[in-house]
Amino acid sequence: MRMAIMGAGSLGTIIGALLTKNGYETDLIDSNVQHVEALNKSGAKIIGLMDLVQPVKALTPDQMTGEYDLYFYLVKSTQHDQALQHVVKHLKPDGVVLAMQNGIPENAVAAVVGKERTAGCIVGWGATWMEPGVSKLTSTPDHMSYDVGEMDGKDTARVNEIVKILSAAGIPEKTTNLMGIRWTKLTINSSFSTMSAVVAGTYGDVLDNPKALTCAAHIWQEALAVAKAAGVSPEPLQGFDIRQLDFETQKERAEKLPLFSKLLTPHRSIKTGILFDIEAGRMPEIETAYNGIICEWGEKYGVQTPVNKQVLDIVKGMANGEYKIEPANVDRVKIPDFPA
């Protein structure tokens, strides 16, 4: 089987290194020329909660030749148009593209490569791109989970094969409720990745900041309300049912806040890509892969999403220079009134 990582950023570098280390020949493809050169010269270096230097084969999209059986697709949604043209050009007729990004990316991928050649995967861990050739694992290795499934929920041979392959790079499971697990990951990311960008820090900084944690809890609650209205049943992630953290009163919210710390502590070191994009002067995927989806679905199904809308505007304001990149941005959020 000929395999490639399309979008070998922080996650892709680590996945590619581990697959290669464990015997799966995998091409790491990325548009960052310096990154590709560093990977080929010095190998993929993983730091943080894993210490590894692994020789890999890396190339830029224009260097691709032949066709691949399987793509692990990790390109940001803002780069779909360009990346998918390379993918479809070098995809076997019976090949598959495994959409592994945040948000709900399967439809965008399927629109180019075909629904029959698209599957989905939720990555349940985090990493940070440090410099060319170097990625930092920010989740503990025992929490490097994947949930793999077909768009139609069927249990197929190719899903089982992908699960087998990904066992060389973490802890994969198959799912028959891809949208349910997608919404679970969207809820977590929109709550903690977004709030860590708002406070210009890590997941740990959100957990340690009472106002930021309260904002994250409300983002979470709004996401669950939208899911319920849309008929989506969120799946447990790493054994935890996110609906346990729903609340309707201030008292319930206070009782649930400590549970957020218990759930997210293994991921305290994550520094979200949203913040990296802001710091680099790029507009992050906040509308296409994070809170924008919750707001869009909220409007569609008649559910109010005030905190999601506020943090969406704050992040966009940070990206366009309207607001400074500083923890004080959390004070811009107005928490909705809830019954005592």
Buried (B, 14 or more C-beta within 10 A) or exposed (E): EBBBBBBBBBBBBBBBBBBBBEEBEBBBBBBBEEBBBBBBEBBBBBBBBBEBBBEBBBBBBEEBEEEBBBBBBBBBBBEBEEBBEBBBEBBBEEBBBBBBBBBBBBEBBBEBBEBEBBBBBBBBBBBBBBEBBBBBBBBBEEBBBBBBBBBEEEEBEBBEBBBEBBEBBBBBBBBBBBBBBBBBBBBBBBBBBBBBBBBBBBBBBBBBBEBBBBBBBBBBBBBBBBBBBBEBBBBBBBEBEBBEBBBEEBEBBEEBBEEBBEBBEBBBBBBBBBBBBBBEEBBBBBBBBBBBBBBBBBEEBEBBBBBBBBBBBBBBBBBEEEBEBEBEBBEEBEBEEBEE
